[in-house]
């Protein structure tokens, strides 16, 4: 442990963050036997194909986690989220 350094980073590289996520996923898969993780994204687009609502997250082991959710202030996007997320 003497050669290891603790560094706090406010702009970590995407490669380093991906390495952490991959290590955690492989550890959890080995412990639980669940190796079915998948990214999840749902987008609502208007007639010009601009995103007016959406969510991003993942599924794993029969669960779902929503990391990011956004909607414009329209009734249509409110109804969409009410119907999909309850």
N, C-alpha and C positions, 0 to 999 in steps of 0.2 A: 504494500500500500504506500510505501515511501515515495515511489515514482509517480503516483497518481496525483492529479491536481484538480481542485474544485474551481470551476470557472462559471460565473454567472454571465449569461449572454442574453442580450435583449433583441438580437436579430440572429437566431440560430439558423444554420444552413438547412435548407429543405432535406438534404441528404442525411444530416445528423438526426433530424426529427424523424425521418423515415426509418432510420436504423433503430431508434428507440421503439417506434411503433411495431416494427417487425420483430424485434426481440421480445417485446411483451406478448405479441400475438403467438409466437412460437412457444413461449413458456406456457401461456394459458391453454393452448391446444394440446400440449404434451400432458399437462396436469388433468385436464377435463375430458380429453378425447374428442372435443368439438373442433373440427377444422373446416367449418363451413362459412367463415366470415366473408362478407361482401360489402362493397360500398353501396350506398343508396342515395339517389338524387331524384327529386320530383320537381319539375318546373311547370309553371303556368305562364303561357305566352299570349300576348295580345295579337291582333291581326297583322302587326308589323314584325312579329316574332321577337319583340322585346320581352324580357322576363318581368312579369308583374307580381310573381309570387314564387316561392319555392322553398325547398328544404334539402339539407344535405346531412348525411350521417352514415350509419352502418348497421348491418344485421350480423348476428353471431349467436350460435347456440340457442336458437329459438327466441332471441330477444332483438329489439331494435333500439337504437340510440340516435336521437336527432341532435346533431351538434349545432347546426345553423338553421334558422327559420326566418324568413322575411316575407312580408307582403306589402303591396301598395295599399293605400287606404280605400280600395274599391269594395263595393258590396260583393262582387263576384269572387274576389280572393278571400274575403272573410267567410263566405259560404263554403268555398273549397276547403279551407282548413277546418272548419266546423265539421264538415262531412268526413274528412280523412282522418283527423286526429281526435275527433269526439269532443 
